[in-house]
Amino acid sequence: MINHISEPGALIADVLATAQTICDNAPLSVRQAKKAIHHGLQMDLKRGLMFEIEAYNRLVDTEDRREGVLAFNERRKPNFKGR
């Protein structure tokens, strides 16, 4: 699957922009997403989706999740701390 095509000579800049977008997210969420992708690809669809739900459930009580919701409601950039 392709989700972006870079102009000639712009690949590194595009890669770095994508990396920055990922880094701007809550670190715990990025970690759980990476786990879900890695392990989910090794499972059938049903087990993969269950693993993804469990990964999300581990984040429900985190400070970063509350900060993300609050920042969204206040229309500001979140300040994630990895907790």
ABEGO torsion letter per residue (X at the ends): XBABBBBBGAAAAAAAAAAAAAAABBAAAAAAAAAAAAAAAABBAAAAAAAAAAAAAAAAABAAAAAAAAAAAAGBBBBBAGX
